Amino acid sequence: MIVVDGVEKSYGETRALRGVSFEVQEGEVFGLLGANGAGKTTLNRCIATLIRPDAGRIEVAGCDTATDPDGVRAALGYLAEFPQLYPSLSADEFLRFAGGLRGVDGTELDGRIDRWVELFELDDARGRALKGFSQGMLRKTALAAALIGDPAVVLLDEPTNGLDPPSVYLFRRVVEGLRDQGKTVLLSSHVLPFVAKVCDRIGIVADGSMQAVGTLDELAAAANRPGADLEELFLHFSGLDVELLERLAVAGLPA
């Protein structure tokens, strides 16, 4: 459902993506990990057709981002790391606007809005302006907007930012529910326990390149670290384990 093949992207002299390739299958939850500046957000924006790569090919649900961006957008629900909402609109108004963009209206849209605001505990606040919402409430509203069109592919960039533990658990169950429905989910997050619990496979990006792809067991085998948890594997494939040990040693702290 998502094919990324040899994607390159530069900003001036800075190479953000260096020949990134991977695939995400239908009904799979794929985790994309990387330190700040590794290239995750740039890759997400390329997949969502917000920016165009300099080279390579991206397909979403059989549609090429370069030749059929509208087809990609029709199949894709996107939650950006910093979603742009309209602060003067209420949650209900914003979700109706998002549904309209997706071609959903009438009683069908009413039902979908009711479902999401109830699930995300926004029912009492649905008539209030978004400018008065907490960060967690805004995050829930943005996710509801991304899902209101019932997309086949869902792209989630740091979906748990600003959420308390019960809301993180709720988001995890939502992602698991999407997988049960046969949806394809590409998930970027710094919350490694969340990724380890919900993702079928994981890709680790460092310095704009895909360093490793696989299940947790496959990554542990590739690193020759049987039983390693995701934190250890992330540090290993990102090349951060050696760097952090050196910094701890300089500071005189135990590794």
C-alpha positions as CSV (number, residue, x, y, z in Angstrom):
1,M,0.0,0.0,0.0
2,I,3.0,2.3,0.5
3,V,6.1,1.9,-1.7
4,V,9.1,4.2,-1.2
5,D,11.8,3.5,-3.7
6,G,15.2,5.3,-3.8
7,V,13.8,8.6,-2.4
8,E,16.2,11.6,-2.2
9,K,15.6,15.0,-0.9
10,S,18.0,17.9,-0.2
11,Y,17.6,21.4,1.2
12,G,20.5,23.3,-0.3
13,E,23.7,21.5,0.8
14,T,21.8,19.4,3.4
15,R,20.8,15.9,2.2
16,A,17.7,15.1,4.2
17,L,16.9,11.8,2.5
18,R,19.5,9.5,0.9
19,G,18.0,6.8,-1.3
20,V,15.4,5.7,1.2
21,S,13.5,2.5,0.2
22,F,10.9,0.4,2.0
23,E,7.3,-0.9,1.6
24,V,4.3,-1.1,3.9
25,Q,1.8,-3.9,3.2
26,E,-2.0,-3.7,3.3
27,G,-3.2,-4.1,6.9
28,E,0.2,-3.5,8.4
29,V,1.2,-1.0,11.1
30,F,4.8,0.1,10.3
31,G,6.8,2.1,12.7
32,L,9.3,4.7,11.5
33,L,11.9,5.6,14.0
34,G,14.7,8.2,13.9
35,A,16.4,10.8,16.1
36,N,15.6,14.5,15.5
37,G,16.9,15.5,12.1
38,A,17.1,11.9,10.8
39,G,14.7,12.7,8.0
40,K,11.4,11.2,9.2
41,T,9.3,14.4,8.9
42,T,10.7,15.1,5.4
43,L,9.8,11.5,4.4
44,N,6.3,11.9,5.8
45,R,5.7,15.1,3.9
46,C,6.9,13.5,0.7
47,I,4.5,10.6,1.2
48,A,1.7,13.1,1.9
49,T,2.4,15.0,-1.3
50,L,3.3,18.2,0.7
51,I,6.7,18.3,-0.8
52,R,8.2,16.5,-3.9
53,P,11.4,14.4,-3.6
54,D,14.3,15.2,-5.8
55,A,14.6,11.6,-7.0
56,G,13.0,8.3,-6.5
57,R,9.4,7.1,-6.5
58,I,6.6,7.0,-3.9
59,E,3.2,5.1,-4.4
60,V,0.3,5.2,-2.0
61,A,-2.6,2.8,-2.7
62,G,-1.3,2.3,-6.2
63,C,-1.2,6.1,-6.9
64,D,2.1,7.8,-7.7
65,T,2.7,10.9,-5.7
66,A,4.3,12.7,-8.7
67,T,1.8,11.8,-11.4
68,D,-1.4,11.3,-9.3
69,P,-1.2,13.4,-6.1
70,D,-5.0,13.7,-5.9
71,G,-5.3,10.0,-5.9
72,V,-2.8,9.7,-3.1
73,R,-4.7,12.4,-1.1
74,A,-8.0,10.6,-1.6
75,A,-6.6,7.4,-0.1
76,L,-4.6,9.0,2.7
77,G,-5.5,10.3,6.2
78,Y,-2.6,12.4,7.5
79,L,-1.9,13.5,11.1
80,A,1.0,15.9,11.0
81,E,3.4,16.4,13.9
82,F,2.2,20.0,14.1
83,P,-1.3,19.9,12.6
84,Q,-2.8,23.2,11.3
85,L,-6.3,23.7,12.8
86,Y,-8.6,26.7,12.6
87,P,-8.7,28.2,16.2
88,S,-11.9,30.1,15.7
89,L,-13.9,27.0,14.7
90,S,-15.4,24.6,17.2
91,A,-14.4,21.0,17.1
92,D,-17.7,20.1,15.5
93,E,-17.3,22.8,12.8
94,F,-13.8,21.7,12.1
95,L,-14.7,18.1,11.7
96,R,-17.6,19.0,9.4
97,F,-15.2,21.0,7.3
98,A,-12.8,18.0,7.2
99,G,-15.6,15.7,6.3
100,G,-16.7,18.0,3.5
101,L,-13.3,18.0,2.0
102,R,-13.5,14.2,2.0
103,G,-16.9,14.1,0.3
104,V,-18.7,13.0,3.5
105,D,-22.0,14.7,4.4
106,G,-25.5,14.4,5.8
107,T,-26.3,11.7,8.3
108,E,-23.2,9.7,7.4
109,L,-21.0,12.7,8.5
110,D,-23.1,13.2,11.6
111,G,-22.6,9.6,12.7
112,R,-18.8,9.7,12.1
113,I,-18.4,13.0,14.1
114,D,-20.5,11.6,16.9
115,R,-18.4,8.4,17.0
116,W,-15.0,10.2,17.2
117,V,-16.0,13.0,19.6
118,E,-17.5,10.4,22.0
119,L,-14.5,8.0,21.7
120,F,-12.0,10.9,22.3
121,E,-14.1,12.4,25.2
122,L,-14.7,15.6,23.3
123,D,-18.5,15.5,23.4
124,D,-18.8,18.2,26.2
125,A,-16.4,20.5,24.3
126,R,-17.5,19.9,20.7
127,G,-19.2,23.3,20.6
128,R,-16.2,25.3,22.0
129,A,-13.6,27.1,19.9
130,L,-10.5,25.1,19.3
131,K,-8.4,28.0,20.6
132,G,-9.5,27.1,24.1
133,F,-8.5,23.4,23.8
134,S,-5.6,21.8,25.5
135,Q,-2.8,20.3,23.4
136,G,-4.2,16.8,24.0
137,M,-7.7,17.8,23.0
138,L,-6.3,19.4,19.8
139,R,-4.4,16.2,19.1
140,K,-7.5,14.1,19.4
141,T,-9.5,16.5,17.2
142,A,-6.7,16.4,14.5
143,L,-6.7,12.6,14.5
144,A,-10.5,12.5,14.2
145,A,-10.2,14.8,11.2
146,A,-7.6,12.5,9.7
147,L,-9.9,9.5,10.0
148,I,-13.2,11.2,9.2
149,G,-13.0,10.2,5.5
150,D,-12.3,6.5,6.4
151,P,-9.0,6.4,4.5
152,A,-7.3,3.2,3.4
153,V,-3.9,4.5,4.4
154,V,-3.2,6.5,7.6
155,L,0.0,8.5,8.1
156,L,0.6,9.4,11.8
157,D,3.6,11.7,12.7
158,E,4.2,11.8,16.5
159,P,0.5,11.0,17.2
160,T,0.9,10.9,21.0
161,N,2.5,14.3,21.5
162,G,0.8,16.1,24.4
163,L,-1.2,13.1,25.5
164,D,-1.6,11.7,29.0
165,P,-1.1,7.9,29.6
166,P,-4.9,7.0,29.2
167,S,-5.0,8.9,25.9
168,V,-1.9,7.2,24.7
169,Y,-3.5,3.8,25.5
170,L,-6.7,5.0,23.6
171,F,-4.6,6.0,20.6
172,R,-2.9,2.6,20.6
173,R,-6.3,0.8,20.6
174,V,-7.4,3.1,17.7
175,V,-4.3,2.1,15.7
176,E,-4.9,-1.6,16.5
177,G,-8.6,-1.1,15.4
178,L,-7.4,0.4,12.1
179,R,-5.2,-2.7,11.5
180,D,-8.2,-5.0,12.3
181,Q,-10.1,-3.1,9.6
182,G,-7.4,-3.8,7.1
183,K,-6.1,-0.3,7.0
184,T,-2.4,0.5,6.4
185,V,-0.7,2.7,9.1
186,L,2.7,4.4,8.9
187,L,3.5,5.6,12.4
188,S,6.4,7.9,13.4
189,S,7.0,8.3,17.1
190,H,9.6,8.8,19.8
191,V,7.6,6.8,22.3
192,L,9.4,3.5,21.9
193,P,7.1,1.4,24.1
194,F,4.1,2.6,22.1
195,V,5.9,1.6,18.8
196,A,7.0,-1.8,20.2
197,K,3.5,-2.7,21.3
198,V,1.5,-1.6,18.2
199,C,3.8,-2.0,15.2
200,D,4.2,-5.1,13.1
201,R,7.5,-4.0,11.6
202,I,9.8,-1.1,12.3
203,G,12.2,0.9,10.1
204,I,15.1,2.9,11.6
205,V,16.3,6.0,9.9
206,A,19.6,7.8,10.6
207,D,21.3,10.6,8.6
208,G,18.6,10.4,5.9
209,S,19.1,6.6,5.2
210,M,17.1,3.6,6.2
211,Q,19.4,1.6,8.4
212,A,17.3,-1.4,9.2
213,V,13.8,-2.8,8.6
214,G,12.1,-5.7,10.3
215,T,10.1,-7.1,13.2
216,L,11.6,-6.7,16.7
217,D,13.0,-10.2,16.5
218,E,14.5,-9.6,13.0
219,L,16.1,-6.4,14.2
220,A,17.6,-8.1,17.2
221,A,19.0,-10.9,15.0
222,A,20.5,-8.4,12.5
223,A,22.1,-6.5,15.4
224,N,23.3,-9.9,16.9
225,R,21.6,-8.9,20.1
226,P,19.1,-11.6,21.1
227,G,16.5,-10.4,23.5
228,A,17.4,-6.7,23.0
229,D,14.5,-4.2,23.5
230,L,13.6,-1.5,21.0
231,E,15.5,1.2,22.8
232,E,18.8,-0.8,22.5
233,L,18.1,-1.6,18.9
234,F,17.2,2.0,18.0
235,L,20.4,3.3,19.6
236,H,22.5,0.5,17.8
237,F,21.1,1.1,14.3
238,S,21.1,4.9,14.7
239,G,24.8,4.7,15.7
240,L,23.9,6.6,18.9
241,D,25.0,3.8,21.4
242,V,28.7,4.5,20.9
243,E,28.2,8.3,20.9
244,L,26.2,8.2,24.1
245,L,28.7,5.9,25.8
246,E,31.5,8.4,24.9
247,R,29.5,11.3,26.2
248,L,28.8,9.5,29.5
249,A,32.4,8.6,29.9
250,V,33.5,12.3,29.3
251,A,31.0,13.3,32.0
252,G,32.2,10.7,34.4
253,L,28.8,9.0,34.5
254,P,28.2,5.2,34.5
255,A,27.1,3.7,31.2
